[in-house]
């Protein structure tokens, strides 16, 4: 598609492409469309590694194309209201931010869905990335905290208990040996502390 659209005259090709595929496809698809000269909107995560992200930045800088990484919750009216409340001082000085992002996709793993379901690929580091949902949907929490408060995050504490439980249940459910192998390192709760702290 990138090659076909890129070969068309400017008035006939698509204006931009939106990438909402599985995480492992974001970088190669974004790269293909940028190289074809097409503006690109990409879901999170941007890429699997810092090196891939830097390569995409070089392509964007050299091309002059628009590249957008979506954080769509900033457009919600209640989010804008919360931001206005913080800016006006109605909430006082912000001392602590607690964010949760409940997701229903993992329920499928408990019901032993077949491979290929969203509940399976989002728990497979070879597809979702090494951070799994933390670098994907978890980035929404960072974005909202920064957008609403105007503060920059310096540290993040993430509770892995729910993730570990879901991973353990997935490895014992009817899923492929490849998926089980991907979870081998995280399916035993004692291998991770209850909370992981990173800077």
C-alpha positions in Angstrom: 0.0 0.0 0.0 2.8 2.4 0.9 4.5 1.8 -2.5 1.3 2.1 -4.4 0.1 5.3 -2.7 3.6 6.8 -2.8 3.7 6.4 -6.6 0.5 8.4 -7.1 0.6 12.2 -7.7 0.0 14.3 -4.6 -3.6 15.2 -5.5 -4.5 11.5 -5.9 -2.7 9.7 -3.1 -4.0 9.4 0.5 -3.4 12.4 2.7 -2.0 10.4 5.6 -2.1 6.9 7.0 -3.1 5.8 10.5 -1.3 2.8 12.0 -3.4 0.9 14.5 -1.9 -2.6 13.9 -0.2 -4.8 16.5 2.7 -3.3 18.3 5.4 -5.2 16.3 4.1 -3.7 13.1 4.3 0.0 14.1 7.9 0.6 13.2 8.1 -1.2 9.8 4.8 0.2 8.6 5.7 3.7 9.7 9.1 3.5 8.1 7.5 2.2 4.8 5.0 5.1 4.6 7.5 7.7 5.6 9.9 6.5 2.9 7.0 6.6 0.5 6.5 10.3 1.3 3.2 9.9 3.2 2.2 11.7 6.4 1.9 9.2 9.2 -0.2 8.9 12.4 0.9 6.1 14.7 -0.5 4.4 17.7 1.7 3.7 20.7 4.3 2.4 21.2 6.2 4.2 18.5 8.7 1.4 18.1 10.3 -1.6 19.9 13.6 0.2 20.7 15.2 3.6 21.0 17.3 2.9 17.9 14.1 2.3 15.8 12.5 5.5 17.2 15.6 7.5 16.4 15.6 6.1 12.8 12.0 7.2 12.4 12.9 10.7 13.7 15.7 10.9 11.1 13.2 10.0 8.4 10.7 12.6 9.5 13.4 15.3 9.9 14.8 14.6 6.4 11.4 14.4 4.7 9.5 17.3 6.4 6.5 15.0 6.7 4.0 15.2 9.6 4.4 12.3 12.0 2.0 12.1 15.0 1.9 9.7 17.9 -1.6 9.5 19.2 -2.7 10.3 22.8 -6.4 10.6 22.2 -7.6 11.0 25.7 -6.4 14.6 25.9 -9.4 15.5 23.7 -12.0 14.2 26.2 -14.1 17.0 27.9 -13.6 15.7 31.4 -9.8 15.6 30.9 -9.9 19.2 29.7 -12.0 20.1 32.7 -9.5 18.4 35.0 -6.7 20.4 33.4 -8.6 23.6 33.8 -9.2 22.8 37.5 -5.5 22.3 38.1 -4.5 25.4 36.2 -7.0 27.6 38.1 -5.7 26.3 41.4 -9.0 24.6 42.4 -7.2 21.4 43.4 -4.3 23.1 45.1 -0.7 21.9 44.8 -0.5 18.4 43.2 1.4 16.2 45.5 0.6 12.7 44.2 -0.9 11.2 41.0 -2.5 7.8 41.0 -3.5 6.3 37.7 -5.3 3.1 36.7 -6.1 1.8 33.3 -8.4 -1.2 33.6 -8.5 -3.3 30.4 -10.8 -6.2 29.5 -8.6 -7.8 26.9 -7.0 -10.2 29.4 -10.3 -11.8 30.2 -10.0 -13.9 27.0 -6.9 -15.6 28.3 -8.9 -16.8 31.3 -11.5 -18.3 28.9 -8.8 -20.1 27.0 -9.2 -18.2 23.7 -7.3 -19.5 20.7 -4.1 -17.8 19.6 -4.5 -14.7 17.5 -7.0 -13.1 19.9 -6.0 -9.7 21.2 -5.7 -11.1 24.7 -2.9 -13.4 23.5 -0.7 -11.0 21.5 -0.9 -8.2 24.1 0.8 -10.7 26.5 3.5 -11.9 24.1 6.6 -9.7 24.4 7.7 -10.7 20.9 4.6 -8.9 19.5 3.7 -6.4 22.2 7.2 -5.4 23.1 9.3 -6.1 26.2 7.2 -3.9 28.4 4.0 -5.4 27.2 1.1 -3.1 28.0 3.2 -0.8 30.1 4.8 0.8 27.0 1.6 0.7 25.1 -1.6 1.6 26.9 0.4 2.4 30.1 1.8 5.5 28.3 -1.7 6.9 28.5 -1.3 7.4 32.2 2.0 9.3 31.8 0.5 11.5 29.0 -2.7 12.3 31.0 -0.7 13.1 34.2 1.6 15.5 32.3 -1.3 17.0 30.3 -3.6 17.6 33.2 -1.0 18.8 35.8 1.7 20.4 33.6 4.2 18.4 35.7 6.9 16.2 34.2 7.3 12.6 35.6 10.6 11.7 37.1 9.8 8.3 38.6 7.1 5.6 38.0 6.1 2.9 40.3 4.2 0.1 38.6 2.3 -2.8 40.3 2.9 -6.0 38.4 0.7 -8.3 40.5 -2.2 -8.2 38.0 0.0 -8.7 35.0 1.8 -11.6 36.6 -1.4 -13.3 37.5 -2.7 -12.9 33.9 0.5 -14.2 32.5 0.5 -17.2 34.8 -3.1 -18.0 33.8 -2.3 -17.6 30.2 0.6 -20.1 30.3 -1.7 -22.7 31.9 -4.5 -22.0 29.4 -4.7 -23.6 25.9 -2.3 -21.5 24.0 0.7 -22.2 21.7 4.0 -23.4 22.9 5.5 -20.2 21.5 3.3 -18.1 23.7 4.0 -20.3 26.7 7.7 -19.9 26.1 7.3 -16.1 26.0 5.7 -16.2 29.4 8.1 -18.6 31.0 10.1 -15.9 32.6 7.1 -14.0 34.1 4.7 -16.8 34.9 6.1 -17.5 38.4 5.1 -14.6 40.7 8.2 -14.9 43.0 10.5 -13.9 40.1 9.1 -10.3 40.3 8.8 -8.0 43.3 5.2 -6.8 44.0 6.1 -3.4 42.6 8.9 -2.4 40.2 10.4 1.0 40.4 12.2 2.6 37.5 13.6 6.0 36.7 
